[in-house]
Amino acid sequence: MLNKFSEEDFLVFRNPLVSGRHSPAGIGGLLLAGVAFQAFFLRLEYFVKDFSSYPYKENIFIIHFCLSCIIVTLSVLFAVSPVYMRAQRLQYFISILSIQNIGGVSIYILALLALGADVTSASALLLKFTSITLAGGILVFLLTCIRLYFLIQNGKFRKGSSKNKQRTRLEKQTRLYLPIVVIGSTGLVFIMEYIMRNFNVAGIDTIIMVTLMIAIFYTMLFVLPEQLVILYCKYRFDSFNYEQNGQLKPIRDQAGNIVDENVEEDISYKELYEEMEDWEKN
């Protein structure tokens, strides 16, 4: 579906690579930090499940523990310089798995276990609640994918587009994210109401904690499509990867000549300056 777009349509996604935040060395450090965080969350899951009445909790923990161990092993492997410089694309994929596993899956499992710790003899309701929240997560993911696709189609991620201009960035970002924020907020209110109406929860603190955890889970699903687009770009475009010396590969035109990115930025600022002059005259 994305194959019909050119490299120019994805250049804004390259900004984290240009800044170095998504460099192989930076991701390597992130993977090592993720190992510690994952161990902490697994320990927390193990502790909470002993007090929870959530059905199939042992099976869920064992499956998640095994998958997390695989991700942790790969994280340590791809945090080593000789490995990640030869497999940058795979390293980025592992980083997505690690981030989503920690901030998404672990948090969601903890939310279910915490709710099960405050609710007894309500297995059917707990499973129904799981189905509803998972369906909400799928909806968030699909809506975000559709939104991102239309933004790419409309050229919002091209270099020098209105999305990049300082004067209108905040306004445009607010308008673009507003529908998702409204839908997400409505969903969280529904979740809180569902918990209060169907579960005999001891205190409001559990409701707030569970709702907050599910909000974090949805946030991770919200950023997942953009992570996948960057991964797609790393496989399709050479300029989204780094040289062996750690330098980001340049953008090239169809003839193979290096494109001067500074010229594009100068043109963009020139256009913005001309717009400001016209605005002052009017």
PyRosetta script that sets phi, psi and omega in degrees:
from pyrosetta import init, pose_from_sequence

init()
pose = pose_from_sequence("MLNKFSEEDFLVFRNPLVSGRHSPAGIGGLLLAGVAFQAFFLRLEYFVKDFSSYPYKENIFIIHFCLSCIIVTLSVLFAVSPVYMRAQRLQYFISILSIQNIGGVSIYILALLALGADVTSASALLLKFTSITLAGGILVFLLTCIRLYFLIQNGKFRKGSSKNKQRTRLEKQTRLYLPIVVIGSTGLVFIMEYIMRNFNVAGIDTIIMVTLMIAIFYTMLFVLPEQLVILYCKYRFDSFNYEQNGQLKPIRDQAGNIVDENVEEDISYKELYEEMEDWEKN")
pose.set_psi(1, -35.9)
pose.set_omega(1, -179.4)
pose.set_phi(2, -85.4)
pose.set_psi(2, -6.7)
pose.set_omega(2, -175.6)
pose.set_phi(3, -66.8)
pose.set_psi(3, -21.0)
pose.set_omega(3, -178.5)
pose.set_phi(4, -75.8)
pose.set_psi(4, -12.6)
pose.set_omega(4, 179.5)
pose.set_phi(5, -90.3)
pose.set_psi(5, 151.2)
pose.set_omega(5, 178.7)
pose.set_phi(6, -94.0)
pose.set_psi(6, 174.5)
pose.set_omega(6, 179.6)
pose.set_phi(7, -60.5)
pose.set_psi(7, -32.5)
pose.set_omega(7, -179.3)
pose.set_phi(8, -60.0)
pose.set_psi(8, -30.8)
pose.set_omega(8, -177.3)
pose.set_phi(9, -73.5)
pose.set_psi(9, -11.1)
pose.set_omega(9, -175.0)
pose.set_phi(10, -117.1)
pose.set_psi(10, 6.2)
pose.set_omega(10, -169.4)
pose.set_phi(11, -63.5)
pose.set_psi(11, -28.5)
pose.set_omega(11, 178.8)
pose.set_phi(12, -65.4)
pose.set_psi(12, -31.5)
pose.set_omega(12, 177.8)
pose.set_phi(13, -65.8)
pose.set_psi(13, -15.4)
pose.set_omega(13, -178.9)
pose.set_phi(14, -81.3)
pose.set_psi(14, -13.2)
pose.set_omega(14, -176.3)
pose.set_phi(15, -56.4)
pose.set_psi(15, -44.5)
pose.set_omega(15, 177.6)
pose.set_phi(16, -62.2)
pose.set_psi(16, -25.5)
pose.set_omega(16, 177.4)
pose.set_phi(17, -77.0)
pose.set_psi(17, -39.0)
pose.set_omega(17, 178.7)
pose.set_phi(18, -64.2)
pose.set_psi(18, -40.9)
pose.set_omega(18, -179.2)
pose.set_phi(19, -72.8)
pose.set_psi(19, -17.6)
pose.set_omega(19, -179.8)
pose.set_phi(20, 93.9)
pose.set_psi(20, -5.0)
pose.set_omega(20, -178.8)
pose.set_phi(21, -64.5)
pose.set_psi(21, -31.3)
pose.set_omega(21, 179.6)
pose.set_phi(22, -108.8)
pose.set_psi(22, 27.6)
pose.set_omega(22, 176.1)
pose.set_phi(23, -70.8)
pose.set_psi(23, 156.9)
pose.set_omega(23, 178.7)
pose.set_phi(24, -55.5)
pose.set_psi(24, -39.3)
pose.set_omega(24, 178.8)
pose.set_phi(25, -66.9)
pose.set_psi(25, -41.1)
pose.set_omega(25, 178.8)
pose.set_phi(26, -64.8)
pose.set_psi(26, -42.5)
pose.set_omega(26, 178.1)
pose.set_phi(27, -66.5)
pose.set_psi(27, -35.0)
pose.set_omega(27, 177.6)
pose.set_phi(28, -60.1)
pose.set_psi(28, -43.6)
pose.set_omega(28, 176.6)
pose.set_phi(29, -65.5)
pose.set_psi(29, -37.1)
pose.set_omega(29, 178.0)
pose.set_phi(30, -64.3)
pose.set_psi(30, -38.4)
pose.set_omega(30, 179.4)
pose.set_phi(31, -65.2)
pose.set_psi(31, -40.3)
pose.set_omega(31, 178.5)
pose.set_phi(32, -65.9)
pose.set_psi(32, -40.0)
pose.set_omega(32, 176.2)
pose.set_phi(33, -64.5)
pose.set_psi(33, -36.1)
pose.set_omega(33, 178.8)
pose.set_phi(34, -63.5)
pose.set_psi(34, -31.0)
pose.set_omega(34, 177.7)
pose.set_phi(35, -61.2)
pose.set_psi(35, -45.1)
pose.set_omega(35, 179.8)
pose.set_phi(36, -65.8)
pose.set_psi(36, -44.5)
pose.set_omega(36, 179.4)
pose.set_phi(37, -63.7)
pose.set_psi(37, -40.5)
pose.set_omega(37, -179.2)
pose.set_phi(38, -65.1)
pose.set_psi(38, -39.9)
pose.set_omega(38, 177.4)
pose.set_phi(39, -62.3)
pose.set_psi(39, -40.3)
pose.set_omega(39, 178.8)
pose.set_phi(40, -62.7)
pose.set_psi(40, -46.2)
pose.set_omega(40, -177.8)
pose.set_phi(41, -68.9)
pose.set_psi(41, -35.5)
pose.set_omega(41, 176.6)
pose.set_phi(42, -65.3)
pose.set_psi(42, -39.8)
pose.set_omega(42, 176.4)
pose.set_phi(43, -63.6)
pose.set_psi(43, -38.6)
pose.set_omega(43, 178.8)
pose.set_phi(44, -66.8)
pose.set_psi(44, -41.5)
pose.set_omega(44, 176.7)
pose.set_phi(45, -60.5)
pose.set_psi(45, -45.1)
pose.set_omega(45, -179.3)
pose.set_phi(46, -61.2)
pose.set_psi(46, -38.4)
pose.set_omega(46, -179.9)
pose.set_phi(47, -70.7)
pose.set_psi(47, -46.0)
pose.set_omega(47, -174.8)
pose.set_phi(48, -70.2)
pose.set_psi(48, -34.7)
pose.set_omega(48, -175.6)
pose.set_phi(49, -63.7)
pose.set_psi(49, -26.0)
pose.set_omega(49, 178.6)
pose.set_phi(50, -67.8)
pose.set_psi(50, -20.1)
pose.set_omega(50, -180.0)
pose.set_phi(51, -105.6)
pose.set_psi(51, 1.1)
pose.set_omega(51, -173.7)
pose.set_phi(52, -101.3)
pose.set_psi(52, 147.9)
pose.set_omega(52, 176.5)
pose.set_phi(53, -103.5)
pose.set_psi(53, 14.7)
pose.set_omega(53, -178.2)
pose.set_phi(54, -63.9)
pose.set_psi(54, 132.6)
pose.set_omega(54, -178.3)
pose.set_phi(55, -66.6)
pose.set_psi(55, 146.3)
pose.set_omega(55, 178.3)
pose.set_phi(56, 61.3)
pose.set_psi(56, 24.9)
pose.set_omega(56, -176.2)
pose.set_phi(57, -62.3)
pose.set_psi(57, -36.9)
pose.set_omega(57, -179.9)
pose.set_phi(58, -66.0)
pose.set_psi(58, -44.7)
pose.set_omega(58, 179.5)
pose.set_phi(59, -63.7)
pose.set_psi(59, -41.9)
pose.set_omega(59, 179.2)
pose.set_phi(60, -61.5)
pose.set_psi(60, -44.8)
pose.set_omega(60, -178.5)
pose.set_phi(61, -65.0)
pose.set_psi(61, -43.1)
pose.set_omega(61, -178.5)
pose.set_phi(62, -62.8)
pose.set_psi(62, -45.4)
pose.set_omega(62, -179.9)
pose.set_phi(63, -63.2)
pose.set_psi(63, -46.4)
pose.set_omega(63, -179.1)
pose.set_phi(64, -66.8)
pose.set_psi(64, -36.2)
pose.set_omega(64, 178.4)
pose.set_phi(65, -63.1)
pose.set_psi(65, -44.7)
pose.set_omega(65, -179.5)
pose.set_phi(66, -64.9)
pose.set_psi(66, -44.8)
pose.set_omega(66, 179.1)
pose.set_phi(67, -64.3)
pose.set_psi(67, -39.5)
pose.set_omega(67, 179.6)
pose.set_phi(68, -65.8)
pose.set_psi(68, -37.9)
pose.set_omega(68, 178.0)
pose.set_phi(69, -62.5)
pose.set_psi(69, -38.4)
pose.set_omega(69, 177.6)
pose.set_phi(70, -64.4)
pose.set_psi(70, -45.0)
pose.set_omega(70, 180.0)
pose.set_phi(71, -64.3)
pose.set_psi(71, -41.0)
pose.set_omega(71, 179.0)
pose.set_phi(72, -62.5)
pose.set_psi(72, -43.4)
pose.set_omega(72, 179.0)
pose.set_phi(73, -61.3)
pose.set_psi(73, -45.0)
pose.set_omega(73, 178.2)
pose.set_phi(74, -66.2)
pose.set_psi(74, -34.9)
pose.set_omega(74, 179.4)
pose.set_phi(75, -62.9)
pose.set_psi(75, -44.0)
pose.set_omega(75, 178.7)
pose.set_phi(76, -64.8)
pose.set_psi(76, -41.0)
pose.set_omega(76, -179.4)
pose.set_phi(77, -63.4)
pose.set_psi(77, -44.4)
pose.set_omega(77, -175.6)
pose.set_phi(78, -87.8)
pose.set_psi(78, 8.8)
pose.set_omega(78, 170.8)
pose.set_phi(79, -92.6)
pose.set_psi(79, -3.6)
pose.set_omega(79, 179.6)
pose.set_phi(80, -90.4)
pose.set_psi(80, 128.8)
pose.set_omega(80, -172.9)
pose.set_phi(81, -54.7)
pose.set_psi(81, -49.2)
pose.set_omega(81, -178.8)
pose.set_phi(82, -60.6)
pose.set_psi(82, -26.3)
pose.set_omega(82, -179.3)
pose.set_phi(83, -81.9)
pose.set_psi(83, -51.8)
pose.set_omega(83, -173.0)
pose.set_phi(84, -72.2)
pose.set_psi(84, -23.6)
pose.set_omega(84, 177.8)
pose.set_phi(85, -72.8)
pose.set_psi(85, -22.1)
pose.set_omega(85, 178.3)
pose.set_phi(86, -95.8)
pose.set_psi(86, -9.5)
pose.set_omega(86, -179.2)
pose.set_phi(87, -143.0)
pose.set_psi(87, 60.4)
pose.set_omega(87, -175.9)
pose.set_phi(88, -65.6)
pose.set_psi(88, -38.3)
pose.set_omega(88, -179.0)
pose.set_phi(89, -65.6)
pose.set_psi(89, -44.4)
pose.set_omega(89, 179.5)
pose.set_phi(90, -66.4)
pose.set_psi(90, -35.2)
pose.set_omega(90, 177.3)
pose.set_phi(91, -62.1)
pose.set_psi(91, -42.3)
pose.set_omega(91, 179.7)
pose.set_phi(92, -65.0)
pose.set_psi(92, -37.7)
pose.set_omega(92, 177.2)
pose.set_phi(93, -63.3)
pose.set_psi(93, -43.1)
pose.set_omega(93, 177.7)
pose.set_phi(94, -62.7)
pose.set_psi(94, -37.3)
pose.set_omega(94, 179.5)
pose.set_phi(95, -65.0)
pose.set_psi(95, -36.8)
pose.set_omega(95, 176.7)
pose.set_phi(96, -63.6)
pose.set_psi(96, -45.2)
pose.set_omega(96, 178.9)
pose.set_phi(97, -60.1)
pose.set_psi(97, -43.5)
pose.set_omega(97, -178.1)
pose.set_phi(98, -64.7)
pose.set_psi(98, -48.5)
pose.set_omega(98, -178.1)
pose.set_phi(99, -63.8)
pose.set_psi(99, -44.6)
pose.set_omega(99, -179.2)
pose.set_phi(100, -69.1)
pose.set_psi(100, -33.0)
pose.set_omega(100, 179.3)
pose.set_phi(101, -69.3)
pose.set_psi(101, -39.1)
pose.set_omega(101, -179.1)
pose.set_phi(102, -76.8)
pose.set_psi(102, -55.8)
pose.set_omega(102, -174.4)
pose.set_phi(103, -80.2)
pose.set_psi(103, -18.9)
pose.set_omega(103, -178.2)
pose.set_phi(104, -107.5)
pose.set_psi(104, -69.4)
pose.set_omega(104, -173.3)
pose.set_phi(105, -65.4)
pose.set_psi(105, -48.6)
pose.set_omega(105, -178.2)
pose.set_phi(106, -61.9)
pose.set_psi(106, -43.6)
pose.set_omega(106, 179.7)
pose.set_phi(107, -63.7)
pose.set_psi(107, -40.9)
pose.set_omega(107, -179.0)
pose.set_phi(108, -66.4)
pose.set_psi(108, -43.4)
pose.set_omega(108, 178.2)
pose.set_phi(109, -62.5)
pose.set_psi(109, -41.4)
pose.set_omega(109, 177.8)
pose.set_phi(110, -62.6)
pose.set_psi(110, -36.6)
pose.set_omega(110, 178.0)
pose.set_phi(111, -62.7)
pose.set_psi(111, -44.1)
pose.set_omega(111, 179.8)
pose.set_phi(112, -66.8)
pose.set_psi(112, -42.7)
pose.set_omega(112, 179.6)
pose.set_phi(113, -66.3)
pose.set_psi(113, -38.9)
pose.set_omega(113, 179.0)
pose.set_phi(114, -64.9)
pose.set_psi(114, -40.6)
pose.set_omega(114, 177.6)
pose.set_phi(115, -65.8)
pose.set_psi(115, -39.3)
pose.set_omega(115, 178.1)
pose.set_phi(116, -68.2)
pose.set_psi(116, -24.1)
pose.set_omega(116, 178.4)
pose.set_phi(117, -74.9)
pose.set_psi(117, -23.3)
pose.set_omega(117, -179.1)
pose.set_phi(118, -101.9)
pose.set_psi(118, -2.8)
pose.set_omega(118, -178.5)
pose.set_phi(119, -128.0)
pose.set_psi(119, 133.0)
pose.set_omega(119, 179.4)
pose.set_phi(120, -117.8)
pose.set_psi(120, 148.9)
pose.set_omega(120, 175.7)
pose.set_phi(121, 51.0)
pose.set_psi(121, 49.4)
pose.set_omega(121, 177.2)
pose.set_phi(122, -141.1)
pose.set_psi(122, 48.2)
pose.set_omega(122, -174.7)
pose.set_phi(123, -61.5)
pose.set_psi(123, -42.6)
pose.set_omega(123, -178.4)
pose.set_phi(124, -63.1)
pose.set_psi(124, -42.2)
pose.set_omega(124, 179.7)
pose.set_phi(125, -67.8)
pose.set_psi(125, -37.7)
pose.set_omega(125, 178.3)
pose.set_phi(126, -63.8)
pose.set_psi(126, -41.4)
pose.set_omega(126, 177.8)
pose.set_phi(127, -67.9)
pose.set_psi(127, -37.3)
pose.set_omega(127, 177.1)
pose.set_phi(128, -65.5)
pose.set_psi(128, -41.1)
pose.set_omega(128, 177.6)
pose.set_phi(129, -62.0)
pose.set_psi(129, -40.3)
pose.set_omega(129, 177.5)
pose.set_phi(130, -61.3)
pose.set_psi(130, -44.1)
pose.set_omega(130, 179.8)
pose.set_phi(131, -62.2)
pose.set_psi(131, -42.0)
pose.set_omega(131, -178.5)
pose.set_phi(132, -65.7)
pose.set_psi(132, -46.0)
pose.set_omega(132, -178.1)
pose.set_phi(133, -69.4)
pose.set_psi(133, -35.2)
pose.set_omega(133, 176.3)
pose.set_phi(134, -67.2)
pose.set_psi(134, -40.0)
pose.set_omega(134, 176.6)
pose.set_phi(135, -62.0)
pose.set_psi(135, -39.2)
pose.set_omega(135, 176.0)
pose.set_phi(136, -63.2)
pose.set_psi(136, -38.8)
pose.set_omega(136, 178.1)
pose.set_phi(137, -64.7)
pose.set_psi(137, -41.6)
pose.set_omega(137, 177.5)
pose.set_phi(138, -62.6)
pose.set_psi(138, -39.8)
pose.set_omega(138, 178.7)
pose.set_phi(139, -63.5)
pose.set_psi(139, -43.1)
pose.set_omega(139, 177.9)
pose.set_phi(140, -60.6)
pose.set_psi(140, -44.5)
pose.set_omega(140, -179.2)
pose.set_phi(141, -63.1)
pose.set_psi(141, -45.8)
pose.set_omega(141, -178.2)
pose.set_phi(142, -66.4)
pose.set_psi(142, -43.7)
pose.set_omega(142, 179.0)
pose.set_phi(143, -62.7)
pose.set_psi(143, -38.8)
pose.set_omega(143, 178.9)
pose.set_phi(144, -67.3)
pose.set_psi(144, -39.1)
pose.set_omega(144, 177.6)
pose.set_phi(145, -63.0)
pose.set_psi(145, -44.1)
pose.set_omega(145, 179.9)
pose.set_phi(146, -63.7)
pose.set_psi(146, -44.8)
pose.set_omega(146, 178.9)
pose.set_phi(147, -59.8)
pose.set_psi(147, -45.2)
pose.set_omega(147, -178.0)
pose.set_phi(148, -65.6)
pose.set_psi(148, -38.3)
pose.set_omega(148, 179.7)
pose.set_phi(149, -61.9)
pose.set_psi(149, -45.9)
pose.set_omega(149, -178.9)
pose.set_phi(150, -69.3)
pose.set_psi(150, -32.5)
pose.set_omega(150, 175.5)
pose.set_phi(151, -64.5)
pose.set_psi(151, -42.8)
pose.set_omega(151, 177.3)
pose.set_phi(152, -64.2)
pose.set_psi(152, -43.1)
pose.set_omega(152, -179.5)
pose.set_phi(153, -62.4)
pose.set_psi(153, -34.3)
pose.set_omega(153, -179.5)
pose.set_phi(154, -86.7)
pose.set_psi(154, 6.3)
pose.set_omega(154, 175.3)
pose.set_phi(155, 76.9)
pose.set_psi(155, 21.8)
pose.set_omega(155, -177.1)
pose.set_phi(156, -73.7)
pose.set_psi(156, -13.9)
pose.set_omega(156, -179.4)
pose.set_phi(157, -111.8)
pose.set_psi(157, 21.8)
pose.set_omega(157, 173.6)
pose.set_phi(158, -85.4)
pose.set_psi(158, 153.3)
pose.set_omega(158, 177.6)
pose.set_phi(159, -65.8)
pose.set_psi(159, 131.0)
pose.set_omega(159, 179.6)
pose.set_phi(160, 81.8)
pose.set_psi(160, 7.3)
pose.set_omega(160, 177.5)
pose.set_phi(161, -74.2)
pose.set_psi(161, 171.8)
pose.set_omega(161, -178.9)
pose.set_phi(162, -63.1)
pose.set_psi(162, -23.1)
pose.set_omega(162, 179.6)
pose.set_phi(163, -68.1)
pose.set_psi(163, -20.8)
pose.set_omega(163, -177.9)
pose.set_phi(164, -95.8)
pose.set_psi(164, -12.4)
pose.set_omega(164, -175.0)
pose.set_phi(165, -78.5)
pose.set_psi(165, 131.3)
pose.set_omega(165, -172.9)
pose.set_phi(166, -61.3)
pose.set_psi(166, -38.3)
pose.set_omega(166, -171.4)
pose.set_phi(167, -67.1)
pose.set_psi(167, -31.2)
pose.set_omega(167, -174.7)
pose.set_phi(168, -113.5)
pose.set_psi(168, 4.7)
pose.set_omega(168, -173.2)
pose.set_phi(169, -61.9)
pose.set_psi(169, -51.8)
pose.set_omega(169, -176.2)
pose.set_phi(170, -61.6)
pose.set_psi(170, -43.1)
pose.set_omega(170, -178.8)
pose.set_phi(171, -62.9)
pose.set_psi(171, -46.2)
pose.set_omega(171, -178.1)
pose.set_phi(172, -68.3)
pose.set_psi(172, -40.9)
pose.set_omega(172, 178.9)
pose.set_phi(173, -60.5)
pose.set_psi(173, -41.7)
pose.set_omega(173, -179.7)
pose.set_phi(174, -62.7)
pose.set_psi(174, -43.8)
pose.set_omega(174, -177.9)
pose.set_phi(175, -68.2)
pose.set_psi(175, -37.4)
pose.set_omega(175, -177.2)
pose.set_phi(176, -71.6)
pose.set_psi(176, -34.1)
pose.set_omega(176, -177.2)
pose.set_phi(177, -89.9)
pose.set_psi(177, -13.2)
pose.set_omega(177, -174.3)
pose.set_phi(178, -57.1)
pose.set_psi(178, -46.2)
pose.set_omega(178, -180.0)
pose.set_phi(179, -59.6)
pose.set_psi(179, -40.8)
pose.set_omega(179, -179.9)
pose.set_phi(180, -66.6)
pose.set_psi(180, -40.6)
pose.set_omega(180, 179.5)
pose.set_phi(181, -63.3)
pose.set_psi(181, -42.6)
pose.set_omega(181, 179.3)
pose.set_phi(182, -63.1)
pose.set_psi(182, -46.2)
pose.set_omega(182, 179.9)
pose.set_phi(183, -63.7)
pose.set_psi(183, -43.2)
pose.set_omega(183, -179.9)
pose.set_phi(184, -64.7)
pose.set_psi(184, -42.4)
pose.set_omega(184, 179.6)
pose.set_phi(185, -64.2)
pose.set_psi(185, -42.6)
pose.set_omega(185, 177.9)
pose.set_phi(186, -61.0)
pose.set_psi(186, -41.4)
pose.set_omega(186, 179.2)
pose.set_phi(187, -63.9)
pose.set_psi(187, -40.7)
pose.set_omega(187, -179.9)
pose.set_phi(188, -67.5)
pose.set_psi(188, -38.5)
pose.set_omega(188, 175.7)
pose.set_phi(189, -62.3)
pose.set_psi(189, -40.6)
pose.set_omega(189, 178.0)
pose.set_phi(190, -63.1)
pose.set_psi(190, -40.1)
pose.set_omega(190, 179.5)
pose.set_phi(191, -63.4)
pose.set_psi(191, -45.2)
pose.set_omega(191, 178.3)
pose.set_phi(192, -60.9)
pose.set_psi(192, -43.0)
pose.set_omega(192, 179.3)
pose.set_phi(193, -65.1)
pose.set_psi(193, -39.2)
pose.set_omega(193, 179.6)
pose.set_phi(194, -63.7)
pose.set_psi(194, -43.0)
pose.set_omega(194, 179.4)
pose.set_phi(195, -63.0)
pose.set_psi(195, -46.8)
pose.set_omega(195, -177.5)
pose.set_phi(196, -66.5)
pose.set_psi(196, -32.4)
pose.set_omega(196, -175.8)
pose.set_phi(197, -81.6)
pose.set_psi(197, -34.2)
pose.set_omega(197, -171.3)
pose.set_phi(198, -106.1)
pose.set_psi(198, -18.1)
pose.set_omega(198, -177.4)
pose.set_phi(199, -116.1)
pose.set_psi(199, 144.2)
pose.set_omega(199, 176.9)
pose.set_phi(200, -89.8)
pose.set_psi(200, 71.7)
pose.set_omega(200, -175.9)
pose.set_phi(201, -80.5)
pose.set_psi(201, 138.5)
pose.set_omega(201, -174.0)
pose.set_phi(202, -67.5)
pose.set_psi(202, -39.5)
pose.set_omega(202, -175.5)
pose.set_phi(203, -146.4)
pose.set_psi(203, 162.1)
pose.set_omega(203, 179.8)
pose.set_phi(204, -68.8)
pose.set_psi(204, -21.8)
pose.set_omega(204, -179.6)
pose.set_phi(205, -62.9)
pose.set_psi(205, -37.4)
pose.set_omega(205, 178.2)
pose.set_phi(206, -66.7)
pose.set_psi(206, -41.4)
pose.set_omega(206, 179.8)
pose.set_phi(207, -61.8)
pose.set_psi(207, -46.7)
pose.set_omega(207, -179.3)
pose.set_phi(208, -64.2)
pose.set_psi(208, -43.1)
pose.set_omega(208, -178.5)
pose.set_phi(209, -64.2)
pose.set_psi(209, -46.2)
pose.set_omega(209, -179.5)
pose.set_phi(210, -64.3)
pose.set_psi(210, -43.1)
pose.set_omega(210, 179.6)
pose.set_phi(211, -63.7)
pose.set_psi(211, -40.8)
pose.set_omega(211, 179.0)
pose.set_phi(212, -64.2)
pose.set_psi(212, -41.4)
pose.set_omega(212, 179.1)
pose.set_phi(213, -64.0)
pose.set_psi(213, -40.8)
pose.set_omega(213, 178.4)
pose.set_phi(214, -68.1)
pose.set_psi(214, -33.8)
pose.set_omega(214, 175.9)
pose.set_phi(215, -62.4)
pose.set_psi(215, -40.2)
pose.set_omega(215, 177.3)
pose.set_phi(216, -65.3)
pose.set_psi(216, -41.2)
pose.set_omega(216, 177.6)
pose.set_phi(217, -59.5)
pose.set_psi(217, -44.3)
pose.set_omega(217, 178.3)
pose.set_phi(218, -67.1)
pose.set_psi(218, -35.5)
pose.set_omega(218, 178.1)
pose.set_phi(219, -62.5)
pose.set_psi(219, -40.1)
pose.set_omega(219, 178.2)
pose.set_phi(220, -65.0)
pose.set_psi(220, -38.1)
pose.set_omega(220, 176.7)
pose.set_phi(221, -68.1)
pose.set_psi(221, -29.1)
pose.set_omega(221, 179.0)
pose.set_phi(222, -68.3)
pose.set_psi(222, -37.0)
pose.set_omega(222, -178.7)
pose.set_phi(223, -87.6)
pose.set_psi(223, -13.3)
pose.set_omega(223, -177.1)
pose.set_phi(224, -59.6)
pose.set_psi(224, -44.9)
pose.set_omega(224, 179.7)
pose.set_phi(225, -57.5)
pose.set_psi(225, -40.0)
pose.set_omega(225, 179.2)
pose.set_phi(226, -66.5)
pose.set_psi(226, -37.6)
pose.set_omega(226, 176.3)
pose.set_phi(227, -62.4)
pose.set_psi(227, -40.6)
pose.set_omega(227, -179.6)
pose.set_phi(228, -68.7)
pose.set_psi(228, -34.9)
pose.set_omega(228, 177.2)
pose.set_phi(229, -64.9)
pose.set_psi(229, -42.9)
pose.set_omega(229, 177.9)
pose.set_phi(230, -63.4)
pose.set_psi(230, -40.4)
pose.set_omega(230, 176.4)
pose.set_phi(231, -61.4)
pose.set_psi(231, -41.9)
pose.set_omega(231, 177.3)
pose.set_phi(232, -60.2)
pose.set_psi(232, -43.7)
pose.set_omega(232, 179.9)
pose.set_phi(233, -64.3)
pose.set_psi(233, -36.0)
pose.set_omega(233, 179.9)
pose.set_phi(234, -65.8)
pose.set_psi(234, -32.6)
pose.set_omega(234, 178.4)
pose.set_phi(235, -80.5)
pose.set_psi(235, -32.6)
pose.set_omega(235, -174.9)
pose.set_phi(236, -89.6)
pose.set_psi(236, -38.0)
pose.set_omega(236, -173.7)
pose.set_phi(237, -114.9)
pose.set_psi(237, 130.7)
pose.set_omega(237, -178.8)
pose.set_phi(238, -67.3)
pose.set_psi(238, -28.1)
pose.set_omega(238, -175.7)
pose.set_phi(239, -72.2)
pose.set_psi(239, -5.5)
pose.set_omega(239, 176.7)
pose.set_phi(240, -95.2)
pose.set_psi(240, 11.1)
pose.set_omega(240, 179.6)
pose.set_phi(241, -124.4)
pose.set_psi(241, 169.6)
pose.set_omega(241, -174.2)
pose.set_phi(242, -110.3)
pose.set_psi(242, 150.3)
pose.set_omega(242, 171.7)
pose.set_phi(243, -70.4)
pose.set_psi(243, 167.2)
pose.set_omega(243, 179.5)
pose.set_phi(244, -66.0)
pose.set_psi(244, -20.8)
pose.set_omega(244, 178.1)
pose.set_phi(245, -85.8)
pose.set_psi(245, 2.4)
pose.set_omega(245, 177.0)
pose.set_phi(246, 94.3)
pose.set_psi(246, -2.1)
pose.set_omega(246, 179.0)
pose.set_phi(247, -86.9)
pose.set_psi(247, 140.1)
pose.set_omega(247, 178.3)
pose.set_phi(248, -68.1)
pose.set_psi(248, 134.9)
pose.set_omega(248, -179.9)
pose.set_phi(249, -67.1)
pose.set_psi(249, 143.3)
pose.set_omega(249, -176.6)
pose.set_phi(250, -76.9)
pose.set_psi(250, 162.2)
pose.set_omega(250, 173.3)
pose.set_phi(251, -80.5)
pose.set_psi(251, 135.8)
pose.set_omega(251, 179.8)
pose.set_phi(252, -122.9)
pose.set_psi(252, 149.1)
pose.set_omega(252, 176.1)
pose.set_phi(253, -83.0)
pose.set_psi(253, -175.2)
pose.set_omega(253, -176.2)
pose.set_phi(254, -64.8)
pose.set_psi(254, -25.0)
pose.set_omega(254, 178.8)
pose.set_phi(255, -84.8)
pose.set_psi(255, -3.9)
pose.set_omega(255, 179.2)
pose.set_phi(256, 91.1)
pose.set_psi(256, 5.1)
pose.set_omega(256, 179.2)
pose.set_phi(257, -83.2)
pose.set_psi(257, 144.1)
pose.set_omega(257, -179.4)
pose.set_phi(258, -70.2)
pose.set_psi(258, 131.9)
pose.set_omega(258, 177.9)
pose.set_phi(259, -90.3)
pose.set_psi(259, 129.3)
pose.set_omega(259, 178.9)
pose.set_phi(260, -78.7)
pose.set_psi(260, 106.9)
pose.set_omega(260, -178.0)
pose.set_phi(261, -67.4)
pose.set_psi(261, -29.5)
pose.set_omega(261, -179.3)
pose.set_phi(262, -64.9)
pose.set_psi(262, -32.5)
pose.set_omega(262, 177.9)
pose.set_phi(263, -64.8)
pose.set_psi(263, -40.4)
pose.set_omega(263, 178.9)
pose.set_phi(264, -63.5)
pose.set_psi(264, -39.2)
pose.set_omega(264, 179.8)
pose.set_phi(265, -67.4)
pose.set_psi(265, -39.4)
pose.set_omega(265, 179.7)
pose.set_phi(266, -62.8)
pose.set_psi(266, -40.9)
pose.set_omega(266, 178.5)
pose.set_phi(267, -62.8)
pose.set_psi(267, -41.6)
pose.set_omega(267, -179.1)
pose.set_phi(268, -63.2)
pose.set_psi(268, -43.3)
pose.set_omega(268, 178.4)
pose.set_phi(269, -69.5)
pose.set_psi(269, -32.1)
pose.set_omega(269, 176.6)
pose.set_phi(270, -64.2)
pose.set_psi(270, -42.6)
pose.set_omega(270, 178.0)
pose.set_phi(271, -62.4)
pose.set_psi(271, -41.6)
pose.set_omega(271, 179.8)
pose.set_phi(272, -64.9)
pose.set_psi(272, -39.8)
pose.set_omega(272, 179.1)
pose.set_phi(273, -64.2)
pose.set_psi(273, -41.9)
pose.set_omega(273, 178.6)
pose.set_phi(274, -64.3)
pose.set_psi(274, -37.7)
pose.set_omega(274, 177.4)
pose.set_phi(275, -63.4)
pose.set_psi(275, -40.7)
pose.set_omega(275, -180.0)
pose.set_phi(276, -66.2)
pose.set_psi(276, -37.5)
pose.set_omega(276, 178.1)
pose.set_phi(277, -64.8)
pose.set_psi(277, -43.3)
pose.set_omega(277, 178.6)
pose.set_phi(278, -62.8)
pose.set_psi(278, -39.7)
pose.set_omega(278, -179.1)
pose.set_phi(279, -65.2)
pose.set_psi(279, -39.1)
pose.set_omega(279, 178.8)
pose.set_phi(280, -67.7)
pose.set_psi(280, -36.8)
pose.set_omega(280, 179.5)
pose.set_phi(281, -67.0)
pose.set_psi(281, -35.8)
pose.set_omega(281, -178.7)
pose.set_phi(282, -82.2)
pose.dump_pdb("model.pdb")
